[in-house]
Amino acid sequence: MVSQTGLEKTPEESLIFWTISLTYVFYALGALYVVAPVIGWSLLLLVCWRFASADERFRAPGFGVWVWWIATFAILVALVIGHFDYGLSRAQLIKSIIGWAKGWAMFPVFITVGACLSIRLQVLARAANIVSVQTFVLAPFLVAAAYIGIPAEIWVSPLSAVGGPGPEFFSFRLYGVSPDGSFRWAFFAPWAPGAGMAAVTLLALGVMDTDRRWIFFGTLGVLAMAVLVKSRLALLGLPIALGAGFTLCNMRLPALHFLGAVCVLTIGLLWGPIIETLHEAKEAFENYRSNSTEVRSTLQAIAGYRFVEAPIWGHGIQDSGTHIVAFMPIGSHHTWFGLLFVKGLVGVVAFAVPMVLTVIVLIVRGQSTKAAMAGLMVLIGMWIYSFGENLEVLAYLFWIGLVVIGLGMRGKEKDPALSDGVALQA
């Protein structure tokens, strides 16, 4: 099949390409939260089918992919034991296991898909840029909708009946309103900060496109998203993820060595002023949306304090918060404190090990492949957002980034047609 991009796609590429390209359509239908798990598990079945049928297009998953599976099942074990320890109902256990299948399981599922199926980086890059350009076009209308008084929430999809973290995951909203009365735009995410992680993913993939026009307009769309979500993590995540990813994957460049030496010398000479500037920047960062900072800090403190109640396996589920934390659940707004509270030390170690291992693998492979560089950028964004969001809840937004991490973790392509360098026509 030859697509509008002029590149013949494999079936899995076509499915991913059109699913990503239709992101806003699925969001308007309130189906985005459901689509990602369905696509993920369906493609995993395709992986199993090609393995069972000895299909030559199947690639065996590497050691790193298996580590993700082992770690994710360890999280599931912690979840089950936590439920038994606290005498939670069988219905609650089933609900939590389904939540695991739509959340934590998405990490190894999509990484396996990227590692084992015939998927090219350029197809993912073009799909990401299509969403970013759509964002650039829609942004003025979404801003206008807020200021002319169009209702923020258009509707909540009946698909909310399938269950999920909350109705906001199935609602079609044009904008949001902060407690202070200011407008924030979440685009296709359940809340504004969550859209920042999606922005990092879109840009990490989008800059790998071979067409500079798509890169230019795609980048404009991502920047518009980063500004309008008014998220501190988005403003930090974009430059850090891209800058660190590019630097770590080009460590053999002499120019970077020279630049590093200059930076070290400059830091040594200006240590005092730099520390003072960083301290002022930290205060400004925390004072920007200070109410949010206070709530998040309190949630983390409570989760850390109550961790001793169930240090090994955790509490099984998040606990209800009081007015002190704006009724936010204990164990939310932070991946690591959330794991510590809900899954205990087992959950923290189970997620940390594959994250660290994958960073190492992608840095090594990123010296020679663009897919690994893009995957590292996504992974750095995940690290940054893990300190302000529960990643498993938002996996349905950045799943294409997990696919590219899988691409980066596989070996060098034997088939040149599947390499990073295949160009797409405009």
Buried (B, 14 or more C-beta within 10 A) or exposed (E): EEBEBEBEBBEBBBBBBEBBBBBBEBBBBBBBBBBBBEBBBEBBEBBEEBBEEEEEBBBEBBEBBEBBBEBBBBBBBBBBBBBEBBEBEEEBBEBBBBBBBBBBBBBBBBBBBBBBBBBBBBBBBBBBBBBBBBBBEBBEEBBEBBEEEEEBEEEBBEBBEBEBBEEBBBBBBBBBEEEEEEBBBBBBBBBBBBBBBBBBBBBBBBBBBBBEEBBEBBBBBBBBBBBBBBBBBBBBBBEBBBEBBBEBBEEEEEEBEEEEEEEEEEEEEEEEEEEEEEEEEEEEEBEEBEEBBBBBBBBBEBBBEBBEEBEEBBBBBBBEBEEEBBEBBBBBBBBBBBBBBBBBBBBBBBBBBBBEBBBEBBBEBBBEBBBBBBBBBBBBBBBBBBBBBBBBBBBBBBBBBBBBBBBBBBEEBEEEEBBBEBEBEE
